[in-house]
């Protein structure tokens, strides 16, 4: 009998025993193609010798030094590398152990930034519906998935939410993408004015929404308009790139492709590529200077922040991305994967939208393509897709509640950056096989 507390008490999971490139192998020898990188984590696959050796070398040299007493060479070098490629104005890196911690740090820093400047009324955070920012209480408060929020509503910090930039659902007939993007962004200004500009500390959003909506990108001009609104009202812009950053969309930082620099930026997942738990909160020189010239002390912290072994892993991962030109490979494979998916499923009667950026692609399932009407939520279609795909040797990331936290289903694909052309055929073939085994998706 296991004494592990699992994610689901009724699940009977196979035991993973080894990894080989894009595959995970269980104790029975079955191989699973990791088509979602776990949760957009395993960008270098499961057997990268360079990263493994960097971890071993660092453990041999120094395993741990508390950041209240020391800095370390791996932390300093990784911070230098990230800042060298960061959006304009981003100057400092605060290392944590994962995405939820990065978001918690960002929310607290936004509040303290205003306090240090004597603007103590600014405490309100605005976020978006159908966003996902993590599972700690602060991050969950910012998150806009109603299903995830509901059990813990009495514990959540009061925040408000606006509709996401979701052209497939919200673009009006005859409206251009650019016009829709501005209309969607202007919802932020309306909410700032409703709350009171003097009360709003920050706005947080994902440049490409991952888990809860399935690779929904910000449409052209959306984030630039958001940036302008934040500047106009003295509101900090926090971009959550925990899932979509670190090369996943074809550039190290997703917001580079939108031509926008945030005040605070959150990363994780691909930063450690699964080899070590690590995340980071990055901030602009302006935000850092408010702390430096004020109290000098960011009133926050974690035991394992700046962990030398985790930072050594992160340094090896990011270095590998650049030395092996993996960002260029992401862009190339993205075009091939999107073309293959569109060819196979673009006219599928139950797939309404295929979208995404880089190796971060979503397929939205619908009962009717013309009306975009979703399947009934009680079918638990996402669960059937996940189970049957897994049995077919494909790990993908299906989720329900795509539209509003209750209705809609999608499949998220986020394979390792090291995939070859033949792997694309394997993904498509195993998805097709999976769809053929689900009565609701037969055609």
Buried (B, 14 or more C-beta within 10 A) or exposed (E): EEEEEEEEEEEEEEEEEEBEBBBBBBEEEEEBBBBBBBBBBBBBBBBBEBBEEBBEEBEEEBEBBEBEEEEBBBBBBBBEBBEEBBBEEBBBBBBBBBBBBBBBBBBBBBBBBBBBEEBEEBBBBBBBBBBBBBBBEBBBBBBBBBBBBEEEEEEBBEBBBBBBBBBBBEBEEEEEBEBBBBBBBBBBBEBBEEEEBEEBBBBBBBBBBBBBBBBBBBBBBBBBBBBEBBEEBBBBBBBBBBBBBBBBBBBBBBBBBBEBBBBBBBBBBBBBBBBBBBBBBBBBEEBBBBBBEBEEEBEBBBEBBBBBBBBBBBBBBBBBBBEBEBBEBBBEBBEBBBEBBEEBBEEBEBBBBBBBBBBBBBBBBBBEBEEBEBBEBEBBBBEBBBBBBBEBBBBBBBBBBBBBBBBBBBBBBBBBBBBEEEBBEBBBBBBBBBBEBBEBBEE
